[in-house]
Amino acid sequence: QVQLVESGGDSVQAGGSLRLSCAASGYRTSRNCMGWFRQAPGKEREGVAFIYPGGTTTVYIDSVKGRFTISQDSAKNMVYLWMNSLKPEDTAMYYCASCDKAWWGQGTQVTVSS
């Protein structure tokens, strides 16, 4: 059974930093494309960052480039999202998922106040 469990969401002030973690079981994150998605109230869910098998190729949406970093730890079977210089518009529920969207975590809330 595949499980993805996110953690690390919090309420922070603009300019702050957070690290989101995604713990996987029943699924080898290092062998699959993994992504972080987010959904703000009243908005569609969007893919934020992706990491491809092997961990050397990453892709980001323009609004987070230079501020967010996705990484993985194959030994721990974890995927991370390092978020710096947070902005109020980053406020959303953040989800860890496989890139093909077959597997999703339950989400972790990030709230950024100005």
BADRENVO-326444 format. One record per residue (C-alpha): residue in three letters; x, y, z negated. Coordinates in Angstrom, 1 decimal, m for minus. Layout:
N
<r:ALA&xx:X&yy:Y&zz:Z>
...
// end
This chain:
114
<r:GLN&xx:0.0&yy:0.0&zz:0.0>
<r:VAL&xx:1.4&yy:3.4&zz:1.0>
<r:GLN&xx:1.4&yy:6.2&zz:m1.5>
<r:LEU&xx:2.7&yy:9.7&zz:m1.2>
<r:VAL&xx:2.7&yy:11.7&zz:m4.4>
<r:GLU&xx:3.5&yy:15.4&zz:m4.4>
<r:SER&xx:4.7&yy:17.5&zz:m7.4>
<r:GLY&xx:6.3&yy:20.8&zz:m8.1>
<r:GLY&xx:3.6&yy:23.3&zz:m7.2>
<r:ASP&xx:3.2&yy:26.2&zz:m9.5>
<r:SER&xx:2.2&yy:29.9&zz:m9.7>
<r:VAL&xx:5.1&yy:32.3&zz:m9.0>
<r:GLN&xx:5.7&yy:35.9&zz:m8.2>
<r:ALA&xx:6.6&yy:37.1&zz:m4.8>
<r:GLY&xx:10.3&yy:36.5&zz:m4.1>
<r:GLY&xx:10.4&yy:33.5&zz:m6.3>
<r:SER&xx:11.4&yy:29.9&zz:m5.5>
<r:LEU&xx:9.9&yy:26.5&zz:m5.8>
<r:ARG&xx:10.9&yy:22.9&zz:m4.9>
<r:LEU&xx:8.2&yy:20.6&zz:m3.9>
<r:SER&xx:8.8&yy:16.8&zz:m4.2>
<r:CYS&xx:7.1&yy:13.9&zz:m2.4>
<r:ALA&xx:7.6&yy:10.5&zz:m3.9>
<r:ALA&xx:6.8&yy:7.7&zz:m1.4>
<r:SER&xx:6.1&yy:4.0&zz:m2.1>
<r:GLY&xx:5.3&yy:1.4&zz:0.4>
<r:TYR&xx:6.8&yy:3.6&zz:3.2>
<r:ARG&xx:10.4&yy:4.3&zz:4.1>
<r:THR&xx:10.6&yy:8.1&zz:4.5>
<r:SER&xx:14.1&yy:7.9&zz:5.9>
<r:ARG&xx:12.9&yy:5.7&zz:8.8>
<r:ASN&xx:9.9&yy:7.8&zz:9.7>
<r:CYS&xx:9.2&yy:11.4&zz:10.6>
<r:MET&xx:7.8&yy:13.2&zz:7.5>
<r:GLY&xx:6.2&yy:16.6&zz:7.2>
<r:TRP&xx:4.9&yy:19.2&zz:4.8>
<r:PHE&xx:1.6&yy:20.7&zz:5.6>
<r:ARG&xx:m0.4&yy:23.4&zz:3.9>
<r:GLN&xx:m3.9&yy:24.7&zz:3.8>
<r:ALA&xx:m5.0&yy:28.0&zz:2.5>
<r:PRO&xx:m8.6&yy:28.8&zz:1.5>
<r:GLY&xx:m10.7&yy:29.4&zz:4.6>
<r:LYS&xx:m7.9&yy:28.4&zz:6.9>
<r:GLU&xx:m7.0&yy:25.3&zz:8.9>
<r:ARG&xx:m4.3&yy:23.0&zz:7.7>
<r:GLU&xx:m1.0&yy:23.7&zz:9.4>
<r:GLY&xx:2.3&yy:21.8&zz:9.6>
<r:VAL&xx:5.1&yy:23.8&zz:7.9>
<r:ALA&xx:8.2&yy:21.7&zz:8.2>
<r:PHE&xx:9.2&yy:18.3&zz:9.6>
<r:ILE&xx:12.2&yy:16.0&zz:9.2>
<r:TYR&xx:12.9&yy:13.3&zz:11.7>
<r:PRO&xx:14.4&yy:9.8&zz:10.9>
<r:GLY&xx:18.0&yy:10.1&zz:9.9>
<r:GLY&xx:17.4&yy:13.5&zz:8.3>
<r:THR&xx:19.5&yy:15.5&zz:10.7>
<r:THR&xx:16.8&yy:17.1&zz:12.8>
<r:THR&xx:14.3&yy:19.5&zz:11.2>
<r:VAL&xx:11.6&yy:21.7&zz:12.6>
<r:TYR&xx:9.9&yy:24.7&zz:11.0>
<r:ILE&xx:7.1&yy:27.0&zz:11.8>
<r:ASP&xx:8.3&yy:30.6&zz:12.5>
<r:SER&xx:6.7&yy:32.0&zz:9.4>
<r:VAL&xx:8.9&yy:29.9&zz:7.1>
<r:LYS&xx:12.2&yy:29.8&zz:9.1>
<r:GLY&xx:15.1&yy:30.9&zz:7.0>
<r:ARG&xx:13.1&yy:30.6&zz:3.7>
<r:PHE&xx:12.0&yy:26.9&zz:3.5>
<r:THR&xx:14.2&yy:23.8&zz:3.8>
<r:ILE&xx:13.0&yy:20.3&zz:4.2>
<r:SER&xx:15.2&yy:17.5&zz:3.0>
<r:GLN&xx:15.1&yy:13.8&zz:2.1>
<r:ASP&xx:16.8&yy:11.5&zz:m0.3>
<r:SER&xx:16.8&yy:8.0&zz:1.3>
<r:ALA&xx:18.0&yy:6.3&zz:m1.9>
<r:LYS&xx:15.1&yy:7.7&zz:m3.9>
<r:ASN&xx:12.7&yy:7.6&zz:m1.0>
<r:MET&xx:11.8&yy:11.2&zz:m1.6>
<r:VAL&xx:11.1&yy:14.2&zz:0.6>
<r:TYR&xx:11.6&yy:17.7&zz:m0.6>
<r:LEU&xx:10.5&yy:21.2&zz:0.4>
<r:TRP&xx:12.7&yy:24.0&zz:m0.9>
<r:MET&xx:10.9&yy:27.3&zz:m0.8>
<r:ASN&xx:12.7&yy:30.6&zz:m1.3>
<r:SER&xx:11.6&yy:34.2&zz:m1.0>
<r:LEU&xx:8.0&yy:33.2&zz:m1.4>
<r:LYS&xx:5.3&yy:35.5&zz:m0.2>
<r:PRO&xx:1.6&yy:35.8&zz:m1.1>
<r:GLU&xx:0.7&yy:34.4&zz:2.3>
<r:ASP&xx:2.5&yy:31.2&zz:1.3>
<r:THR&xx:m0.3&yy:30.5&zz:m1.2>
<r:ALA&xx:m1.9&yy:27.2&zz:m0.3>
<r:MET&xx:m2.3&yy:23.6&zz:m1.1>
<r:TYR&xx:0.8&yy:21.8&zz:0.1>
<r:TYR&xx:0.6&yy:18.2&zz:1.4>
<r:CYS&xx:3.3&yy:15.7&zz:2.1>
<r:ALA&xx:2.4&yy:13.4&zz:5.1>
<r:SER&xx:3.8&yy:11.3&zz:7.8>
<r:CYS&xx:4.1&yy:13.2&zz:11.0>
<r:ASP&xx:1.5&yy:11.1&zz:12.7>
<r:LYS&xx:m0.8&yy:12.1&zz:9.9>
<r:ALA&xx:m1.6&yy:8.5&zz:9.0>
<r:TRP&xx:m0.5&yy:8.9&zz:5.4>
<r:TRP&xx:m1.2&yy:11.8&zz:3.1>
<r:GLY&xx:m0.5&yy:12.8&zz:m0.5>
<r:GLN&xx:m3.1&yy:14.4&zz:m2.7>
<r:GLY&xx:m1.5&yy:17.9&zz:m2.5>
<r:THR&xx:0.1&yy:20.3&zz:m4.9>
<r:GLN&xx:m1.0&yy:23.9&zz:m5.3>
<r:VAL&xx:1.4&yy:26.8&zz:m4.7>
<r:THR&xx:0.2&yy:30.3&zz:m5.7>
<r:VAL&xx:2.3&yy:33.3&zz:m5.0>
<r:SER&xx:1.3&yy:36.6&zz:m6.6>
<r:SER&xx:2.4&yy:40.0&zz:m5.4>
// end
